[in-house]
Amino acid sequence: MGMFCFQCQETAGCTGCTKRGVCGKTEDLAVLQDLLVYVVRGISEVAYRGRKIGVINDVVDKFMVESLFATITNANWDNSIFIVRIKEGIKLREELKNQVKDKNGDLSDLPEASTWEPKDDEDMIDKAGKVGVLSTEDEDIRSLRELITYGVKGLSAYIKHANHLGFENKEISEFMYKALAATINDKLSVDDLIGLTLETGKFGVDGMALLDKANTESYGHPELTKVNIGVRNNPGILISGHDLKDIEQLLKQTEGTGIDIYTHSEMLPAHYYPQLKKYKNLVGNYGNAWWKQTEEFEKFNGPILMTTNCLVPPKDIYKDRVYTTGVVGHSDLKHIPIDDNGNKDFNIIIEHAKKCSAPIEIEQGEIIGGFAHNQVFALADKVVDAVKSGAIKKFFVMAGCDGRAKSRNYYTEFAEKLPKDMVILTAGCAKYKYNKLNLGDINGIPRVLDAGQCNDSFSLALIALKLKEVFELNDINELPICYNIAWYEQKAVIVLLALLHLGVKNIHLGPTLPAFLSPNVAKVLIESFGIGGITNVEDDMEMFLA
């Protein structure tokens, strides 16, 4: 069967990558990732049955979350890691079976994914080519299975970050097992899977709430902050990704060394947290969204630490300066492990930085952010007055992801042409399409309110719910809020499902609708929730403002 991947927005021809991923993923890597997902689905059936009789295995929970996260677009490029994980998964599955048997749990009629074991590596590779997306023949069942799987993959990323900070929710883990087990259950109908899709959104909300709690209890509530985008004359370390504990440990370990720490892409919101911004060696943000790293990393001069997904296969000219940690991996890059206490030793990166020149300046100025729910609630009276007076006519949620496609310049043009009495609510790296534009403010309220990372879309939902309460509305869709969201990978999928669970309708997705939505599944989303695509700025602006 070979490679077939359509989990990201940039998939070839908006149908699927079959020879090599647009992301750079090889066929070998793609099928190994498919096999790991297959193994995790098999584990999930056993784990879900075990949960019903009280069998909870923390090691299996951690394996499930990290394995799914490793298969997210642009996370891990190392074939050997997936081979190791597949073998480890099978071993853990068999150990879990014994735990369930010891409690007289029902392990009859297990699906093949819960029983398969490779005879040797050749047998494993052969199996990897047979269990991918196209192994589900029915187009609509396949579409819903993948929609659920990608939602759970996105959820795994948020759970991983929360777990790293010591926060857990066993109900979410149980649901993830339930959902993944359902994707190998041939008895479930289209209607069954549609119901499970919406339930995935419910747990997406729970997962983002858990991570919000983990981040804010660990580092305080984000607050209005101006972030420098220029450089200083000291050597620096650039940190990218999403993991706040990683940047905290790096900041602590570089204090007093003369090394400056710069954030990149989705790590920008680290500047908004009181317990992180207190570090004087956190000096600014360097560069833009993830996809520009192939030109920006070369100019940074110092080492770069990738903490989560959003790694592009590095160029030879700078790959000796790129380090990975967590679920991120690449066979050409050095990896920083985590110890048994959840700590990481970044000394090798620090010593490397001391030998490097200061970053080359690529821009100057500052950008403003920190408008997560707590900060916006503090400004609630001001915002409400602006709405009531007509100074603010509408809010546009333009959260989500950035990407390489030139069609994404649509979002820059849309922001520029948006009437000056309208405010953009954003989160995720989509903001780099407009967060450096001079869009001004409304009565002192910036016209771009950046809540933070992609997971901080939860803040945007809370802001909408707060406004619904303040204006005493019965339906969240009565608010003067429009949704024009850019998506790229699987974390955007769980955000979308979370919004649907909250009852938000008429969300427009771009630059293209997901290739994994079959015509019938797309029709259900359009008819039930008003999901739509985008066309051009002029026509879409007219549609939104009608």
N, C-alpha and C positions, 0 to 999 in steps of 0.2 A: 504493500500500500504506500509506503514511503512517506515523505514529508507532505503535510497539509496543515497550514497554520493561518488562522484568520482572527486571532485574538486581539490584534491592535488595529488602530484606525488606518495606519499606513500600509496595510496588507496589499499585496500586488493586485492592481486592477480593481480594487475594492471587492475582490472575490476570494483570494487566498494565495499564500506563498507556497510553491510546490517544488522549487529547486534550491532556493536559498532565500532566507528571510530578508525583507527590505531593511530590517534592523541589523542584518549581518549574520544572523543565526544560520549555521550550516545544517544540512539535512541530517547528519549524524546527531547533532545536538538536539534538533527538533524532535526526533523520534525517541531519544533518551528521555527528554522531558515528558513526552506523552506517556512513556512507560512508567515514569515515576508517579505521574498523576494517576495512572491505572492502579499502581500498587497502593497509593494512598486511598483511593476509592475502596479497594479491597479491605484495607485496614479499617476503614470507616464503618463498613458493614459489621465487622466483628466488634469494634468499639461501641457502636450504637446498641448492639444487642447486650453488650456487657454493661453499659450504663443503666439499662433497665433493671439490672439486679445488683447495682451498686459497685460495679467494677470500674474504678477510675485509675488510669495509669498516666502520671504526669509526664513520664518520658515519652510516651506515645503522643500525648497532646502536643508537646514541644516539637516532636518530629513532624507531625502533621502540619503544623503552622509554618515551620521553617521550610519544609519541602515545597509547599504550595508557593510560598513567597519566592523561593529560588526560581520558580518557573515563570514568574511575571516578566513581561517584556523588559529587556535591557538590565536584567539582574545578574545572571550568572552565565558565563560563556565557557566553563571548564567541563568538558565531557567526563573527566575522571571523577569529579565531584558527584555527578549524577549516577555513575556506575556504583560508587560507594554507597550513595543514599538508597538506591534500589535494593542492594543487598542488605543494607541495614534495616530497611523497611520490612522486608520479608522475614528477617530474624525477629524483629519486634512483633510482627503480626502473629507469628507462631507462639511467642512467649505470651502474648495477650490471649490467644486461644486457650492456653493452659490455665490462665487465671479464670477465664469464663467457665471452663469445664469444672474447675475446682469448686465453683459455686453452682454447679448443675445448670448452667446456662444453655440455652438452645443454640446449637451450632449445626443443626441439620439444614440441608438445602442451601448451603452457602453458594454464592455466585463464583464463577471461575476466578474473578479478580481476587477473591479471598482465599483461594487454594493453590493458585499457580506458583510453581517454583522452577527456576531455570536449571537445566541439567549442567550447563556450562555457560561460558561467556558468549559463545556463538549462538546458543539457544536463546539467550537473553536478547541479543541484538536482533535475532529473527523475530522474536515476540514484539520488540519495540516498534517494528514496522507494521504491525497488525492491529494495534490497539488505539490508534489515534482518532481524531475527530470523525473521519469517514467510516469508521467501523460501525457507527449507528446509521442504518440505511434510511430510515424515515426522516425526511427533511425537517419536519416540524418538531419531532421528538429530539432530533439532533440539535436544532436551534435552541430549544429550551434547556436541554442538558448543558450546553455550552454556556448559555446565559447564566444559569445557576452556578456553574463551575467558575466562571470568570468573576462573578460576584463574590463567591467564597474566597477566590484567590485575592481579590482586593481586600476583603475583610481580614485575611490572614496577615496582610502587611500591617494593618492597624493594631491587631492583637499582638503581633511580634513586638512592636514598639512599646505597647503598654506592659507586656511581660518583662521587657528589659528594665522597666522602671519598678517592677515588683507588683504590678497590678494584674489581677486575673478575674475571669468570669466563667465559671464552669458551665453555665447554661449556654453561653455562646459556643464553647467547644462542643457541647453535646449537639447543638443545632448543626454545626459544621459537619459533624459525622453523619447526622441524619440526611442533610442535603446531598453530600457526596455519595452516600449509599444509594440515594434515590436515583442518581444518574447512571446506575448500573442495574436498575430494577426494570425489567421489561414489562412488568405488569401495570406500570403507571401510565395513565392516559395523558393526553395533551392538557385536559382540564386539571388533572392532578398536579402536573408540572407548572402550570400557570399559577396555581395556588401556592406552590412551594417557592416560586419566583418572588411573589409578593412577600412571603414570609422571610425570604432572604433579605429583603429591604428592611423589615422590622429589626432583624438582628444586625443589619448594617448600622442602623441608628444606635442600637445598644453598643456596638463595637466602637463607634466614633465617640459616644458618650464616655465609654471607659477610658479611651485614650485622652480625651479632653480632661478627665479627672486626673489621670496619671500625670499629664504635663503640667496642669495648673497647681496640683498639690505639691509637685516636685519643684517647680520653678516660678510659681506665682502666675497671676493672670497677665496675659499680654497687655501692654499699654502703649499709647501713642508714642512713636519713636521715629526720629530722623536717622537714617542710615547713610553713612558716607560711601560713595561709590568710586572714590579716588584711591590712591595708594600712598603709603609712607616709604621711608628709605630703608627700613629694616628687612631682613629676610622674612619670608612668610610661609605659612602652610595654608592651603586651600582645602576646605572641607565641604563636601557635597552630599546630597541624599536627604534623609529625613530624621535620623536618629538623634534625639536631643541628649541622651545620656552619653553618646560618643563624643559630642562636641563639649559637653561638660568635662569629661575626663581629659580631653585634649587641652582644654583651657587651663585646667588645674596643673597639668604636667608641663605646660609651657610658661607658666608664670615665672617672671624673673629671668627668663633665658634670653630676652632680647628678640624673641621671635613673635611676629604678629600673626594673628589668626584671622583669615577672611572666610566668609561664607560664600557659597555658590548655589545658584538655582533655588531649589526647595529648602535649602538650609537658611536662607535669608531670614525667615521669621524667628530664628534663634535670638536675633537682636531685640525682639519685642518682650522677652521674658525677663522680669526683674533679677532673678537669680543667675541669669547668664550674662545679661548686659552689664552687670557689676564688674566683670573681668576687664581690666584695662587693656589686655592684650587682644580683645575682640574688637577689631578696628574698622571693619567695613565689609561690604559685599563686592565681590569681583565677578564681573561678567553678567551673563543673562541665563536663559533657560538651558536645560540639559543638552540640547542638540547642537549648541554652538561650542561645546567643549573642545571639539577637534581643532578649532582655531584659537580659543582662549587659553587652554591649558598650556600650549606652547609658549605663550607670552607671559604666563605667570612666573616662570623661572623656578619656583620652589616646588616641593612635593605636594601631592594632592591625595586626599583620603576620601574614598568612596564608601559611604556607610550603608547605602541601600541601593535599590534599583536606580536607573537613569545613567548607567555606564554605557558609553559608546566604545566599541573596540578601539583601543588607543593606537595612535600613530607611533611609528618607531622613534621619531624625534623626541618624544616626551614620555614614552611608556616606562622608562626606568625610574620616573618620578611619581608614578601612580601606585597607590597602595589600596588594597581592598580590606574590608572587614565585614563581619556578620554574614548574611547570606550571599553577598556579592562575591563573584569570583571570575578569574580569567587566568588561563594557563601561563600567560606572559607576565603576570603581575604578582608582586609579593603580598602575602595575606597576613593580617594581624589577628591572631586568635583571641578568644575570650577565656578567662580562667574560671575555675569552679565557683568563684565568688561574684562573677558577673563583671569583672574588671578587665581592662585591656592596657597593655604596656606599649605606649607609642614612642618609646625611646629611639627606635631605629629611624622613625620619621623625623624626630626632633634633631638628631645628629645629622641627618641628611640635609635638613633645612639650614643648618648652620654653615654649610658649605656652598649655599646657593646665593645668587644675587637677589636683590629686591625685585618685586614684580614690576613689569612694564605697565605703565598707566595706559588704560584703554578708554577711559572716560573720567569725567569729573562731576562733582555735584553731590546731591543727596536725594534719597527717596523716603517717603513716609509710609508707615504701616502700623500695625498693632491694633487693628479694629476688630478684634474678636468680640464675642458677645458681651463680656463683662465691661469692656471699654465703651461699646456702643450703648449699653444700658445706662452707663454713667452720663452719656450725652443724650439720653432719651428725650428729655424735655425740649432740648434744642432741636432735635430731629422732628419731633411731633409738631412743634410750633412751625417749623419750616414747611411741613406737609400741609398743615391746616391753613397757613397763609398763602399757599400756592407757590412758595419759593422753590420747593421740591415737588415736581409733578409726578415723577415716577422713579422707581429703583430698577436697575437692570442687573440681575445676577449673571455675571460673566466669569464664573469660576471654571476650573478644569485644568486642562493640559495644553502645553504648547507642543509644537512639532516642526519637522523640517519642511513640510509642504508649503509652497508659495501661496496656496489658497488660504492659508491661515493669516495672511496679511489683511484679510477681510475683517478680522477683529480689531486691528489697529485703525482701519478706516472707519469701522462702525463706532469706535470710541471717539474718534475725532469729529464725526458728524452728528453724534448724539446731541440733542438740544441742551443748552447750558443750564436748564432747570431740572436736569436729571442726573442721578448719582449711580455709579457703578459699584456693586458689591462683588468682591472677588476673593478667591482663595486658590491655591495651586499655582503652577508655573505659567498658566494662561496669562497671568498678570503682566508678564514681561512683554506682551504685545502692546501695552499701553501705560504701564506704571511709571514710565519716564517721560511721558508727554506732559506738557504744561496745560492741564485741563482746568486749573483754577479751583475755586471753592464756592460754596453757597452759604452765605452767612457764617463763614468760618469753618464750615464742614467741607473737608476735601471731597472732590467729586469722584475720587477712587478710594474706596474704603477696603483695604487689604486685611482680611481676617487671618491669613497665614498660609499654611501648607494645604495640600489637597484634602487631608482629613479634617481640616478646620472648616470645611463646607458645613460641618455640624453647627458651627457658630452662625452661619448664614441662615440655617433653618431655625435656630433659636431666635434670631433677630426677627425673622418673619412671624414666628409664633407670638413674640412679644408685641409686635405692632398690631397683630390681629386682636390681641387682648386689649391693648390701649384704645384701639378704635372701636372696640366692642362689636366685632364682626363675627358672623356665624361660620364663615368659610374662608380659609386661608387664601383662596383664589379670588376673593373680593379685594384684596390688597392691591395697591398700585405698583405691583412688582411683575416684571417680565423676566423670563429665563432664556438666555441665549448662551448656551454652554458649549465649550470646546472639549472634546474628549480625545484621549490617545490610547490609554491602556486600561488594565483591569481595575485599578483603584477608582477610576471614573465610573466604571460599571456599578460598583457597590454604592457610590454616591447617588447615581441615578435611581437605583432601586430604593434607596433610603428616602429620597424625595417622593417617589411614587407612594411608598408606604405612608408618608405624612400627608398624603392627599393632594400634593401639588400637581397641577395639570398644565397642559400647553407648554411643555418644555421643548425647546428647539435645540437640536444637537448638530454639531458640525465639526469639521468641514464636510463630512459624509456620515450617513447613518451606518451603524455597525454591519459589517458583511455577514456576521453570524446570525442576523435576524432573517429568518425565512420570510417570504411574502405573507404567509398566513399569520405568523407571530407578529410581524411588523403591523399588520392590519389590526390585530387585537390591541396593541399598544396605542395605535393611532385613534381607534374608535373609543377605547376605554379611558385613555389618559390625554389624548390630544398631542401625543408625541409628534414632532415634525422636524424637518431638516432646515437647511438654510439655502438661499439662492444667491442674491447679490445685495449689497448694502442698501441701495435705494429702495428696492421692492420690500426688503425685510423691514426696513425702518418704517415704511408706510404701513405695513401689516401690524407691527408691534404698537404703533402709535394710533391706530384706528380706534 
